Amino acid sequence: VYRVNHAGLYKATFYSNIGSFFFGIAMGWSSGAEQSVMYRSSYGYTPSRLQWNYLCILLTLGAMFWCLPTGILLRWCGCKRIILAQLLPNTLGWCLTAWGQDINMLYAGRFFLGMCGGAHCVAVPIYSSEISPVRKRGIMGVCFYGACAVGVFYSFLISSFLEIKKVNLINLILLLFGLLQFLMPESPDYYVKRRKMDRAENSIRWLRGNNYNVNKELARLTKEPTQSEHDQRQHPYQGFKYQVVRRSLGRVVVLAAFHKFCGSYVFIIYSYELVACLTLPQYLVVALGVSALVGFLVCMFLVEQMGRKYLLIVCSAIMFFATVIIGIGFKLFLENGGDILPWVTFLSMPVFLGAYTAGLGTLTWLLTVELFAPPMRPLGCSIAATINWLFASFAVFWYSSLKLVCQPYLFLIFAIIAVASLLFTLAFIPETKGITPKRIQRRLGRQTGIRNSSSSEE
């Protein structure tokens, strides 16, 4: 009797997302460290405001710089080796951050940490998709951003109670958990492409259990490719001659723009400044981290129930109402003051961040993988991630240089972006829940009026 045991799948997903958790810590570090570094000179020197802005931006620039090389290396090295390779620069980045003797060492540390994050943004979602059966693909796929959200929450929490030097040392010790990644298997898809069928079979058994019908999955992985799939495997750049591939890239690039310009980075990087503008206690920042965790759990529970499209629509609507309330709340409070307005405004922030995490924050990375055919994923996802972090760099620079963080009209712009995200999802994002990659490509072909070999029947 053939039976599936998903314990191996869950373990592989956990191991692969340890690096995502580390990247979440790096993202949340700047918010928690600002008070110690800028106002208490924890490093023995005080950076200027411009230098601190550069420090925040360098994380996103490092991620942007390393995404495209990661996509190219994935074809030759596989996801597991790429993920494991990030342990070295991750350790170097945290060493430079912990013992930075001057601002340039901090710059280098943040850049290295950003590089590791960029690699994980490409490798981990692709790995999750390759090892997951269709019915588990959504739940396993959202774990990437969930691990980042847990890392951000941890960073907010520990920075609220400990000095930054102790925080840095604890983060260095946590890197030892990265050694668990050696236990994860390489994906069966990678071994099949290298014609190592015995290793592919062992990987499938590791993921599905010893009583699983391995031959059925191997037959699917070794199925004769269509002409477009053959072109994409041999020369990925040729995949862009197919209009359905170009349209997929266009969709994920627009999602990336919404992902980064919807305001999430204001709440993550400048959370303490937002709370200070409302004259509320600083420890309330922890509530933002909790809301991100709740949003991830909601997404994990509903992604295979509601589907990606409808969940994204609902969460975009909630983000719209939350940002409108925040914008109006800031305007009224800054003009008239009051005791209740700050709390109403603040309570809308966790609502926004929870909806963002359940929707755009998590589903953008999942849809980026799902909208590309498997042969195009390394290149397509790396291009999309590069553009995503380019947008992030621009957003952080824009928010910080123009000092817009507490300006009411900034949140009304975020409300407009939330509406645009909702309308774009309605018009252009297909539902991918419970369907195979080939059926997704066929559905994309129907949306654009295209029918070619890339979207043929399985």
GICORNOR-V273153 format. One line per field, one symbol per residue. phi: phi as a letter, one per 30 degrees, with the letter a starting at -180 (. if undefined). psi: psi as a letter, one per 30 degrees, with the letter a starting at -180 (. if undefined). burial: # if it has 24 or more other C-alpha atoms within 12 Angstrom, else .. A space follows every 50 residues. Layout:
# GICORNOR-V273153
phi->???
psi->???
burial->???
This chain:
# GICORNOR-V273153
phi->.dbcbdedddddddddcdddddddddddeddddeddddcchdcibcdddd dddddddddddddddcddeddddedcciddddddddddddddddddddbd daddddedddddddeddddddcddddddddccdedcdddddddddddddd dddededdddbbdddddddddddddddddddddddddeeddddcicdddd dddddddcjdcddddddddddcdeddddddddddbedddddddddddddd ddddddddeccdjddddddcddddddddhcddddeedddddddddddddd dcdccdjdddddddddddeddddddddddddddddcikcdeedddddddd ddddddddceeddedddedddcdedcdedddddddddedddddddddddd dchcecdedddddddddddddddddedbcddcdibdeddddddddddcic bbddcddd
psi->kkkkjgeeeeeeeeefgeeeeeeeeeefeeeffeeeeefghfgfljllee eeeeeeefeeeeeeefeeeeeefeeefleeeeeeffeefeeeeeeeeehj flfeeeeeeeeeeeeeeeeefeeeeeeeeefkleffeeeeeffefeeeee eeeeeeeeffflleeeeeeeeeeffffffffffkllkeeeeefghieeee eeeeeeeflfgkjeeeeeeefgkklleeeeeeeeiefffffkeeeeeeee efeeeeeeefgffefefeeheeeeeeeghlkfffeeeeeeeeeeeeeeee efegeeleeeeeeeeeeeeeeeeeeeeeeeeeefefalfeeeeeeeffee eeeeeeefceeefeeefeeffkkeffeeeeeeeeeeeefeeeeeeeeeee efhgegkefefeeeeeeeeeeeeeeeefjlkgkglleeeeeeeeeeeggk jaffgll.
burial->.....#.###############################...##...#... #########################.###########.############ ..#..#############################.############### ##########..###.##.###.##.##.##############...#..# ########...#.#..##..#...#..##..##..#..##.######### #########################.###..#.################# .###.##########################.#.......########## ################################################## ...#####.#############.##..##################..#.. .#####..
